[in-house]
């Protein structure tokens, strides 16, 4: 049972729609750039959440593996996570002078994406962390461009979309175009963090 105290009450309520139970998030107004963010209540205790978060790896994620398999099947050969380049891109194709980052929509705060929602527990911490991740991504992109590399950012939602995003990446690699964001949409731009 949930505690009855006001501060411990979760910021959501369950409703039944069409015979299935769904959670509807309430909009919470706070100061600054977090206004209007959708909040999610945490369903596990702090120790369990800590253990779960510690198990999340930064390499060989499912979206990265799918991207690698698709490119390799199409004849592209690449290096993985080279330590000599800024930001250690997920894939590097020296033949095309191209670096590819496969970004998770949550960890890199993909604005406007349905897979990104700011957590309700410790929102100031998460907003600061995700904003610093995005600033680091921008610095790494600028450093790679200064070194003469072309950079593609493949978002998790693009990988989930399937072959269309991969085909766009395969078209981009030999084209010589400067940079690519996949999927190419207005939500791919780096704007303020919103859920």
Protein Blocks (a to p, Z undefined) as FASTA:
>chain_A
ZZfbfklpccbdcddeehiacddddddddehjlgoiacdddfbdfklmmmmmmmpcfehp
fklmmmmmmmmmnopacdehiakbghiaabdcfknopacddddfklnopghiakbccdfb
hkllmmmmmmmmmmmmmmmmmmmmmnopacddddfklmmnommlmmmmmmmmmnopabdc
ddddfklpccdddZZ
